[in-house]
Amino acid sequence: MDSAARIKELRMKLGISQAKLARMVGVTPAAVGNYEQGISFPKSEVLKKLFGALNCTPNEFFEVAELYTEKDYEHFKVYAKLSEDEKALVEECSKKDFEHLKMYKQLNGDSRQIVDECTEFEFSKVNNNTIKVAARGGSAEIGLKKRSGKNILDAENYNSKRKK
């Protein structure tokens, strides 16, 4: 529906005359008639007053579905402040990633610390292309480099090399 028909529809729904609507928004009755016939379109300041007088939001007036909630708008503001790298990361995240984040935020401090340490440990293995293992008889860690996709800790290969 075009704006001309919408003004008339909303005015009639409220049961007010063109003259009364004109007084409410500060224009002549002829101007309201022109709006309703599509001869002219109200200026932005009059349009804002029409929303109030016709008891509707801009979205309702233009028959646009409410796509976003207030919380969505707050999220948009936060997103707008992110760097380009951060925005790219957010766009790469899956629904599962966000579910994990929700669960993480519900953990207490000690549990978060455990998750953080596990994450850092696993990331260092992937990032450094090494496998960390505990050394016998102590608490020191040693890093073993991976060889072209083969597992160097394969017991069969390890034992055959030791016997030679």
C-alpha positions in Angstrom: 0.0 0.0 0.0 1.4 3.5 -0.9 1.7 6.2 1.7 -1.3 8.2 0.4 -3.6 5.3 1.0 -1.9 4.5 4.3 -2.5 8.0 5.7 -6.2 7.8 4.8 -6.5 4.2 6.2 -4.9 5.1 9.6 -6.9 8.4 9.8 -10.2 6.6 9.2 -9.2 3.8 11.7 -8.9 6.5 14.4 -12.1 8.1 13.3 -10.7 11.6 12.8 -11.4 14.1 10.0 -8.9 15.6 7.6 -9.4 18.9 9.3 -8.6 17.5 12.7 -5.5 15.6 11.4 -4.4 18.9 9.8 -4.6 20.7 13.1 -2.7 17.9 14.9 0.2 18.1 12.5 0.1 21.8 11.7 -0.9 21.9 8.1 -4.1 22.9 6.2 -6.9 20.4 5.5 -6.1 20.8 1.8 -2.6 19.6 2.4 -3.9 16.4 4.2 -6.2 15.9 1.2 -3.3 16.2 -1.1 -1.3 13.7 0.9 -4.2 11.2 0.8 -4.6 11.6 -3.0 -0.9 11.2 -3.6 -0.6 14.7 -5.1 2.1 15.6 -2.6 4.1 13.9 0.1 4.6 15.4 3.6 7.9 16.9 4.5 10.0 15.0 7.0 9.0 17.3 10.0 5.3 16.8 9.1 5.8 13.1 8.5 7.2 12.7 12.1 4.1 14.5 13.4 1.9 12.3 11.3 3.4 9.2 13.0 2.4 10.6 16.4 -1.1 11.9 15.3 -1.9 8.6 13.5 -0.6 6.7 16.6 1.9 4.5 14.6 5.6 3.9 14.3 7.5 4.6 11.0 7.7 0.9 10.5 3.9 0.5 11.0 3.2 3.5 8.7 5.3 2.1 5.9 4.2 -1.5 6.7 7.7 -2.7 7.3 7.9 -5.7 9.6 9.9 -5.2 12.9 13.0 -7.2 12.0 15.1 -6.3 15.0 14.7 -6.0 18.7 16.3 -3.4 21.0 18.9 -6.0 22.0 19.7 -6.5 18.3 20.3 -2.7 17.9 22.7 -2.8 20.9 24.6 -5.7 19.3 24.8 -3.8 16.1 26.4 -0.9 18.0 29.0 -3.2 19.6 29.7 -4.8 16.2 30.3 -1.4 14.6 33.1 -0.7 17.1 35.0 -3.9 16.2 38.1 -3.9 14.1 38.0 -5.5 10.7 39.8 -8.5 12.0 37.4 -8.9 14.9 34.4 -8.6 12.5 35.9 -11.3 10.3 36.3 -13.6 13.3 32.6 -13.0 14.4 31.4 -13.8 10.8 33.4 -17.1 10.8 31.9 -18.3 14.1 29.3 -21.0 13.9 26.2 -21.5 16.0 28.1 -24.1 18.0 30.9 -21.6 18.7 28.4 -19.2 20.2 26.8 -22.1 22.3 30.3 -22.8 23.7 30.8 -19.2 24.5 27.4 -19.1 26.3 28.4 -22.1 28.4 31.8 -20.7 29.1 30.3 -17.4 30.4 28.2 -19.5 32.9 31.3 -21.1 34.5 32.9 -19.9 37.7 36.4 -18.5 37.9 38.1 -21.8 38.6 36.3 -23.6 35.8 37.1 -20.8 33.4 40.8 -21.1 34.4 40.8 -24.8 33.6 39.2 -24.2 30.2 41.6 -21.4 29.5 44.6 -23.6 30.3 43.3 -26.5 28.2 42.6 -24.2 25.3 46.1 -22.6 25.5 47.7 -26.0 25.7 45.8 -27.4 22.7 46.4 -24.2 20.7 50.2 -24.4 21.4 50.2 -27.9 20.0 48.5 -26.9 16.8 50.3 -23.5 16.5 53.8 -24.9 17.1 53.3 -28.2 15.3 54.6 -30.0 18.4 53.2 -32.6 20.8 53.9 -31.9 24.5 54.5 -34.8 26.8 55.5 -35.1 30.4 59.0 -36.4 31.0 59.5 -39.4 33.2 60.7 -38.7 36.7 59.8 -35.1 36.7 57.3 -32.4 35.9 59.2 -30.9 32.9 57.5 -30.8 29.5 59.3 -31.6 26.3 58.0 -30.9 22.8 58.3 -33.4 20.0 58.1 -32.2 16.4 55.6 -33.9 14.1 57.1 -35.4 11.0 55.2 -34.8 7.8 51.9 -35.9 9.2 53.2 -39.2 10.8 52.8 -39.8 14.5 56.4 -40.1 15.9 55.0 -41.7 19.0 53.8 -44.7 17.1 54.9 -47.6 19.3 55.7 -50.0 16.4 58.1 -47.6 14.8 59.6 -46.5 18.1 60.3 -50.1 19.2 61.8 -51.2 15.8 64.3 -48.3 15.9 65.3 -49.0 19.5 66.2 -52.7 18.7 68.6 -51.9 16.0 
